[in-house]
């Protein structure tokens, strides 16, 4: 049953489940030594002005499948006495107890609701979870003291599992990362209520402080769709690059810092390019960019919800919509990492 549920979740997401955890040249040696099961390390020069390149450490974090791999790793660590058996058994029991949970889910700050949620959290950032029913609605009579919370931190480099870590506490659903050194470690948050457990996996990641694309050497956080649409036409918005007609030279990117070079000119450091399963360039050819990040890397919202039919993925984001009325629809992409930077696309719909 568990295997079937996970296959359904993976098919529902219909995603390329990769992520890129990049590091600057100065940090690459340290991060490579700390990382566990790295797939590859590759130099990626970033073309176009205004963006500074980095080295990328590419990891496979395949969501639902990954939690099973993490369980197996923790069990192995416990067998060789690197991890407390009591902590390991409690962790595995909590993960397994999500199997029977058909009533409750964790809802994150940005509105994502899924059976096995996945999130990103930046060092020094915060996320807030609330417990809801399977439709994302409030639970009648629920009081915050009725929920039992627990978090576990897994440190791959040390093969260590830390229960209720002080550096990443969870209090009444608020998860906070207080330690920059935890970057690329994993956190699993559990909420237990009414005999049932809900969970979310979290990757501690580099903060996205700038989310946008460069046009004429200027950073833009708003854009128009590449074309107009008609009432009744399905509009695919799952891939932000395809919607705006971006190429590898002017793609929307995650950027974590900038430095002034002259006057009002800045050089930005980019750590990834957000793309999803479609991974198309504007000419509908497969993209050669390897910056495709696991779904959950951005949440997608569309205004005027009464004016369209929608398709949503397993993380609660709108991936396609069919407008019933003409007008301008705003599609907002949100980086759900605690900083919640946004990129907005205006979609024009005509008769």
N, C-alpha and C positions, 0 to 999 in steps of 0.2 A: 504493500500500500504506500509506504514511504517513497519507494522508487517511482511508482506511478505518479504520485503527487509532484515529485521533483521534475519528472519528464514533462508533465503538463505545464509547470511553471516555466521551464526552459523554452518550450514551444510557444507559450503565450508571449514571452518576452521577445522571441524571434531575433536574437541578438548575436553579435560577435562579442564574445565575453573575454575581452582582453583589457588590460589597463596599462598605462605607461606611468611609471614613477621615475621622473627625470631628476638628475642631479647636476649641479654645476661642475665645471672642470675641477675647481678647487676642492669639491666635496666628494668627487667620484670614488676615490680610493677608500675613504672611510665607509661610504654607503655600500659599496660592493662587498666589503668585508663583513658588514653587518647583515646584509640581505640573505634570505634563505631561498634556495631553489630558484636561482635566477635563470631565465631562459636564454637571454642574450644581452650583450652590451654593444651598442652601436652608436657611431657618431652620426649625427644628423645636422648638417649645415642648414640653417633656416634662411631661405631666400627672401628677397624683398627688403626694402629699407625699413628701419624703425624697430627691427627685432634682432635680438642677440641670441645666437645658438647655444645649445647645451648638449651634454651627453645624456643618453636615456638608458635607464635600467628598466628592461621590459619584464614584467611579471605576469603570470597567468593567475587571475583570481576569479574563477568561474562560478562565483555566487553560490547557488545551492550545492553544487558538486564540491565546492571548496570547503564547506563546513564539514562534510564527511572526511575529506582529506585532513582537515585540522583535527577532527576527533581521533583519527587513526594515528596522527603524529603525537598527540597528547597521550594516548594510550601507550605508545611505544616509549615516550619519555618517562612515563610512570613506571614501566617495566624495568627500565634501566636506572630507576630511582633519581631521575632529574626533576621529576614533578611529584608532588604529594599524591598518593593514591586516593586519599579522601577528596581532594580538590578535583582530581581527574574524574572520579566517579560521579561527583555532583555535577560537573560540567556536562559530561556525556548524558547523564540522566535528564538534565534540563533540555538539552538539544532534542533528545528523543521524545520528550513529553510534548513537544510542539506537534507531534503527529496527530494526536487526538483533539487538538484545539480547532474546533470548527465554529467557534462563537466569537473569539476576540482577536484583535490585531493591534500592533503598535502603529500609531500615526505620528509621523515626524513633523518637524516645524513647517516644512514646505508643503505638507499635505499628502505625502506619499503613504499609501496603505498597501501592503502586500503580505502574503503568507509568511515569507521569510525576507524581511526587509534588508536592504543593503544601503550603506551610507558612507560618506566621506566626512572626516572631521579634521580641521586644521589645528596645528599646535597653537594654543592660546584661544581656540574657538569654543563655541558651545552649540549643542543641539538639544532640542526639547522633544520628548516623546509623550504622547498621551495614549491611554488605552481606549479603544473604540470597538464597536461591533464590526462584523465582516464587511459592512457597507460604509464604514467610516463614520458612523453616527455615534453620538454620545450614549453611554450606558446608563440606564435609569437607576438611580439610587447609589451610584458608584461614588465613593469617597476616596480621596487620595491615600488615606491611611489604610485602605483595604488592599492596596497593591503592594506586593513584596518585590523589591528590586534587587538585582544582583548584576555586577559586571565582572568580566574576566579579561585580563590583558595577556596576550600571548606574544612573547618576544622570541622570534625565530633564531636570532643569533645566539641566544643563550639557552634555547630549548626550555624556556621557562614559562610556566603558567602562574599568573598572579591573581588571586581572588581579591575582589574589592580593592583594586589598586588606589593608593592615595593620590597618585599623579593624574588619574583619570576617574574621578568619582562619579557616581550617579545618585542624585538626590531628587526624589519625587519626579523622576523622568528626565531631569536635566543632566546631560552628560557634558563634562568639561575636560578639555585637555590642558593640563597645567605645565607640561614638560616637553620642550622642543625635541629632546633627545628620543622621544617615543616615535618619531616620524617613521612611517612604513611598518610599524607594528600593528597588530590586530586587536580589536576590542569586540567582545560579544556581550550585548546587553540583554538581560532577561527580565520580564515582568510576569509575575505569577498572581493570578486572581481566580477565585471560584474553582480552584483545583486545576486550572489550565495555564499553560505557559506560552508566552509570545516572545519573539526574539528579533534582534537586529544585529547584523554584522557591520562593523565599522573599520575602515582603513584610515589610519592617521596619515595625513598627506600634506604636501606643500600647499600653502594658502594661495587661492586665486584672488589677487587684489585688483586685477584688470581683466575684463572679459569683453573682447571685441575684435575688430578687424581693422586693417590699415587701408585707407583710401586716400590717394594723393598725399601720402606720408602722414596722415592724421588718423588718430585712433577714433573709431566710431563704435558706439554701443547701441545704435539704432539703425535700421535698414528697411528698405522696401523689398517685398518679394520680387523675384526675377520676372514674374509675369502676372497678369490679372486672371481671375477665375470667374466662373459663372455660378449663379444660384443652382443648387442641386448637384454640383460637381464635387466629387471627393477630393480633398486637398491633403496631400501627404506632407506632414510637418515633422516627421520623425528625425530627418536629417537636416540640421540647421544649414549645412553648406549647400545642399541641393536646393533648398527653398529660396535662398538668396542668390544662387548662381555663382558661388565662390569657387575659386581655383586654389591650387596650392600656394600661389603667390599672395592671395588676399583672403585666406580662410580665417574664420573666427577662431580665436585661440585663447587658451588660459595663460595668463601672465602673472608672475609673482613679484616682480620688482621692476623699477625703472631708475635710470640715472640721467641727469641732465648733461647734455653734451655741448649745447650752445643756445643762447637766447631762450626761446620756448620749445626747443627741440629736445626730445628725450629718446633714450635707447631702452627698449623693453626686453626683459628676459621671459621667454615663453617656455612653459613646461609641457604643454600638450595641445593637441588639436582635437576638439570634440566631434566625433562622428559616430554613427550608429550602423545598424545592420546593412542598410542600403549601400553606404560608402560609395557614392557616385560623385564624379566631377560634374561641372555644369553641362558638359557635352554628353552625359550619360555613360561615359566610360568608367570602368572601375578605377577607384582612386589608388594612387601609389603611395599615399601617406600611411605611415604605420601608427599614427597617433590615434587610432580608434580606441575609444575608452568604453568600458563596460557600461551598459545602460544603468542609470542611476547617477551618471556623471552630470546630467542636468535634468531638472524637472521642467515639464512643459505645461503652460497654462494658456488658455484662450479666453478672452473676455466675451461677453454676451452669450452665456451658456444656453439661454432659452432659444437662441436663434439658430441653433445648429444641432445636428446629430453628431455623435463623437465615437471614436474608437480609442480605447485606453489600453495601455500595457499593464503588466502585472505590478507595476510600481505606482499606478494611479495617474500617470501622465497621459495627456491627450497626444496621440500619435497621428491622427487624421480626423478631419471633420468635414461635414457636408452642410454648407450654409442654406438656410431656408429663406433668407432675406439678403438683399444687396446691401452694400456698405463697406466700411473699413473694419476689419477684425485685427486685433492686436494679439500676436503670438509672443509670449514671454518665456524665454529660456533662463532658468535659474540654476546657478551652480550651488548645489546643496551641501556646502562644506562648513557651514557655520558663519561664513562671511556673506553668502547668498548674493553674489554679484549677478546682474541681469543683462540680457541682451534682448531687445525687442524688435520684432519684425511686423511691419504693417502689410496686411494682405487685402488687396482691393477685390471686391466681389461685385460683378455687374449682373444685369438681367440676362 
